[in-house]
């Protein structure tokens, strides 16, 4: 395989690696968005669908329906629990780390290949002059 063909193949592989990194970062952003929706939005809970309990958001409540409502008979604390939101947040960490690693690796490979090509092009006139 000629060096130019190898270089183009190398850039294509690194472009695919970078694309996988971008995809994993997008999945991580979706997981963060899901976690934010679980924590920040109000919701409804209850077994009776005709008159459900109106629940405050999990994050911005001070002993309200979401956190302290069990004592008053509200079903809010059972509907959206903290472990669910923390599990989503915990799942996003390895996905985002892998995405950053792949994106960085792919981008660095492409840049190094472009740098090596620029050096080869700069050396061509000097090599022609020396022979």
N, C-alpha and C positions, 0 to 999 in steps of 0.2 A: 504494500500500500504506500502510495506517495505521501510525502509529508503534508501537502495541502489537503488531500482527502482525509488523512488521519486527523488533521486539525479541525476540519469541518465536522467530522463525526464526533470529535471530542466536544465541540461547541454544542452540537445537537443533544448529546447526552446530558451535558450540564444544563441546557435549556429545559429538558424534561425534568431534571432534578429540581431546578428552581420552580417549575410549574407545580410539582408535587408539594413543595414548601408553601407556595401561595395557597394551594387548596387546603392544606392542613391549617394554615393561619385563618382561612375563611371559616373552617369548621370550628376552630377555637373561638372566633368572634361570635359565631352563632350560639355556642355554649355560654359565653359570657352574656349575650343578650337574653338567653333563656333564664339564666340565673337572675339577671336584673329584673326581668318580668315577674319571676316568682317572689322576689323580695320587695319590689316597689309598687306593684299594682294592687288595688283592692279587688276582692273576689267575693263570691257567694258560696255558702256551705249549708249543709243540712240534708236530712233524709227526706223531708217533705219538699217536693219541688214547687208546690204552690206558694209557699211562704218561706223561702230560704233566708238564712241569716246573712245580713250584709256585714262583711268583714273588712277591717282596715288592712293596709299593707303590713307585711311582717316586719319591715325595717323601721318604718316611721310611726310606730305606735308605742305608747307608754302605758302599759298595763291595760290596754284596750281590748277589743274583741279578739284580736289575733293571738295575744300572749296570755292575758289573764281572764279570758272569757269562759274558761271551762267551769269556773266556780259559779257562774251565773247561768249555766246551761247552754251556752253557745257551742256550736260545732266547729268553730273557726280554727282552733288550735289543732284539731285532728285532720283538717283538710289539707293544709299546706304546712308541713313540718320542716324544721331547720335542716335535718339531715338530707332531705331531698335537694335543697338548694346548695348545700355544701358538697354533696356528691357531684352535682353538675359542675361546680366550680373546681373541685379536685380533679375531675376528668379533663377539664380544659388545660390543666397545667402540663401534663406530658404531651398532649397534642400540640400545644403552642411551642414547647421546647423543641420537639421534633420538626415542626414547621420552620422555626427560626434556623435550626441547624441545616436543614435541606436547602432553604432559600439562600443562606449565606454561602454554603458550599457550592451551589450551582452558580451563583453570581460571581464568586471568587474565581472559579474555573473559567468562566467566560472572559472575565477581565484579564486573567493571566494569559489566556490564549491570544487575546487581542494585543496584549503587550509584547508577547513573543513574536507575533506577526509584524508588529511595528518595528521591532529591533531587527528582524530579518530584512525588512525593506530598507532600513537605514544602512545596514551592512552591505547591501548589494552594490552600491556605487563604489564603496571603498574596496571591495573585493575585485571589482572590475578594473579599478585604477591600479591595484597592486600587481595584477597579472599581465 
